[in-house]
Amino acid sequence: MKRVLAFGILLCLLISICQISLCANTLPDLTREAEITVYFRYGNKSIGGGEIQLYQVAKAEIENEILSYQLCSDFENSKLDLTKKTEELINDIGAYITQNSCKYINKEIDKEGITVFDKLEPGFYFLVQTKTERGYNPAAPFIIELPIKDENGVYSYKGTVNAKVSIDSKETETTPETKPQGENKLPQTGQLKWPVPILCASGLTMIAIGAILCIGNKKQGNEK
């Protein structure tokens, strides 16, 4: 009987330890640094150039064994609801930072179309492209939570985003072709204009000579 009781106590202890271990594995380590890598592509082409801004909207925290987010000081008065649908939340954050002064990290997009934000603390982030390569529209703003939990319950502290880049239709509009000077003239056919005055003068001269000859002939006829 004592052996059965001891085995039962040992089994309960093992179950408790497993539960504690499982619980610990479902919570992230908020002391670790996070990182965001953004790729700018249009099809298979890398779109380098331009700038992008990173805003930390909220800090990650663990309370009562639950991961949650606490709005940063710059966003405390925003009344943002981080549980909203992505598109609505992006619009709300964009409108707020347009009207308020919020701290951000600004980085250039390298020639390979890549930007890396490292040494970040776990939290809720908003990114917006402010400058872009000529011929392309700025990528759509986006949000990302760090760390990211996959379907197996494993947390990743490195987030990767493929920015949605589109072509600027104004830059791709066809413009009329300009021909080099001289090519827009039609080939001339027939007589050119420059000999006309010479021909006219020659004609008048011939008429005058004919008139003089006629007068001379008449005088000779009268004398006979």
C-alpha positions in Angstrom: 0.0 0.0 0.0 2.8 2.3 0.9 4.5 1.6 -2.4 1.3 2.4 -4.3 1.0 5.7 -2.4 4.6 6.6 -3.0 4.3 5.9 -6.7 1.1 8.1 -6.9 2.9 11.0 -5.2 5.9 10.6 -7.6 3.6 10.5 -10.6 1.9 13.7 -9.4 5.2 15.4 -9.0 6.3 14.4 -12.5 3.0 15.7 -14.0 3.5 19.0 -12.1 7.0 19.4 -13.4 6.0 18.7 -16.9 3.2 21.2 -16.7 5.6 23.9 -15.4 8.1 23.1 -18.1 5.4 23.2 -20.8 4.1 26.5 -19.5 7.6 27.9 -19.5 8.1 26.9 -23.1 4.9 28.7 -24.2 6.2 32.0 -23.0 8.9 34.0 -24.9 12.1 35.3 -23.4 11.6 39.1 -23.4 15.2 39.8 -22.6 16.3 38.6 -26.0 16.9 41.1 -28.8 14.7 41.0 -31.9 15.3 41.8 -35.5 13.3 42.7 -38.6 14.4 42.2 -42.2 12.4 43.9 -45.0 12.8 42.8 -48.7 11.6 45.2 -51.4 10.8 43.3 -54.6 8.8 43.7 -57.7 8.4 40.3 -59.2 11.9 38.8 -59.2 13.6 42.2 -59.3 15.1 43.8 -56.2 14.1 47.5 -55.8 16.9 49.4 -54.0 16.9 53.0 -52.9 14.6 55.0 -50.7 14.0 55.1 -47.0 11.8 53.3 -44.4 10.7 54.3 -40.9 10.2 52.0 -37.9 7.9 52.9 -35.0 7.6 50.8 -31.9 3.9 51.1 -31.0 3.9 48.8 -27.9 6.2 46.8 -25.7 5.8 43.1 -25.1 5.2 42.1 -21.5 4.2 39.0 -19.6 1.5 39.3 -16.9 -0.1 36.3 -15.1 1.7 33.9 -17.5 0.1 35.7 -20.5 1.9 37.6 -23.3 0.4 41.0 -24.0 1.4 44.4 -25.3 1.5 47.8 -23.5 1.4 50.9 -25.6 4.6 52.9 -25.6 4.6 56.5 -24.2 4.3 58.1 -27.7 1.1 56.1 -28.3 -0.5 56.2 -24.8 -3.1 58.7 -25.9 -3.8 57.1 -29.2 -6.5 54.7 -27.8 -5.3 52.1 -30.4 -6.9 48.7 -30.3 -4.2 46.3 -31.2 -6.7 43.5 -31.6 -8.4 45.2 -34.6 -8.2 43.8 -38.1 -4.8 44.4 -39.7 -5.9 46.9 -42.4 -8.0 49.0 -39.9 -5.2 49.0 -37.4 -2.6 50.1 -40.0 -4.9 53.0 -41.0 -5.4 54.0 -37.4 -1.6 54.0 -36.6 -0.9 55.9 -39.9 -3.4 58.6 -39.1 -2.0 59.0 -35.5 1.6 59.4 -36.5 0.6 61.9 -39.1 -0.9 64.1 -36.5 1.5 63.5 -33.6 5.2 63.5 -33.1 6.4 60.0 -32.5 9.9 58.6 -32.2 11.1 56.4 -35.1 14.2 54.8 -36.6 14.9 55.8 -40.1 17.0 53.6 -42.4 18.0 53.6 -46.1 17.1 50.7 -48.4 20.3 49.3 -49.8 20.9 48.6 -53.5 19.8 45.0 -53.0 16.4 46.1 -51.8 17.0 45.1 -48.2 16.7 46.9 -44.8 17.6 45.3 -41.5 16.4 46.7 -38.1 18.4 44.9 -35.4 18.8 45.1 -31.6 15.1 45.7 -31.0 13.2 44.8 -27.9 10.2 42.5 -28.2 7.1 44.4 -29.1 4.6 45.6 -31.6 6.0 47.5 -34.6 4.7 49.7 -37.5 6.8 50.3 -40.6 6.2 52.8 -43.4 8.3 53.6 -46.5 8.8 57.4 -46.9 11.1 57.5 -50.0 11.2 55.2 -53.0 13.2 54.5 -56.1 12.0 56.5 -59.1 9.4 54.7 -61.1 7.9 52.8 -58.1 5.2 53.6 -55.5 6.1 53.4 -51.8 5.3 49.9 -50.4 2.2 49.6 -48.3 2.7 50.1 -44.6 2.7 47.0 -42.4 2.8 45.8 -38.8 4.7 43.0 -37.1 4.8 41.5 -33.7 8.1 40.2 -32.2 8.7 37.5 -31.2 6.7 35.5 -33.7 5.1 32.3 -32.5 4.8 29.5 -35.1 2.2 26.7 -35.3 4.4 24.5 -33.1 4.5 27.0 -30.3 8.1 28.0 -31.0 9.0 31.7 -30.8 11.2 33.4 -33.4 12.9 36.7 -32.6 13.7 37.4 -36.3 10.9 38.7 -38.4 11.0 38.7 -42.2 8.7 40.8 -44.4 8.3 41.0 -48.2 7.2 44.6 -48.9 4.5 45.0 -51.5 6.0 47.2 -54.3 4.1 48.5 -57.3 5.0 50.5 -60.4 4.2 54.2 -60.6 1.8 54.4 -63.5 2.7 58.0 -64.1 6.3 57.1 -64.8 5.3 54.3 -67.2 3.0 56.4 -69.4 4.3 56.6 -72.9 5.5 60.1 -74.1 5.5 61.3 -77.7 8.8 60.5 -79.5 10.8 63.5 -80.4 12.6 63.3 -83.7 16.0 64.8 -84.2 16.0 68.2 -85.9 15.6 67.9 -89.7 14.0 64.4 -89.6 10.5 65.9 -89.4 10.7 67.5 -92.9 9.0 65.8 -95.7 11.1 65.0 -98.8 10.7 67.6 -101.5 9.6 66.7 -104.9 9.5 68.8 -108.2 11.1 72.2 -108.6 12.7 74.0 -105.6 11.7 77.5 -104.7 15.1 79.2 -104.9 15.3 79.2 -108.8 12.0 81.1 -109.2 13.3 84.6 -108.9 16.1 83.8 -111.4 13.7 82.3 -113.9 11.4 85.3 -113.6 14.3 87.7 -114.2 15.4 85.6 -117.2 11.9 85.7 -118.6 11.6 89.4 -118.3 15.0 89.8 -120.0 13.9 87.7 -122.9 10.7 89.6 -123.3 12.6 92.9 -123.4 15.0 91.6 -126.0 12.1 90.3 -128.1 10.4 93.7 -127.9 13.6 95.5 -129.0 14.1 93.2 -131.9 10.5 93.8 -133.0 10.9 97.5 -132.9 14.1 97.3 -134.9 12.5 95.2 -137.6 9.6 97.7 -137.9 12.0 100.6 -138.4 13.9 98.7 -141.1 10.6 98.0 -142.9 9.5 101.6 -142.9 12.9 102.8 -144.3 12.5 100.5 -147.3 
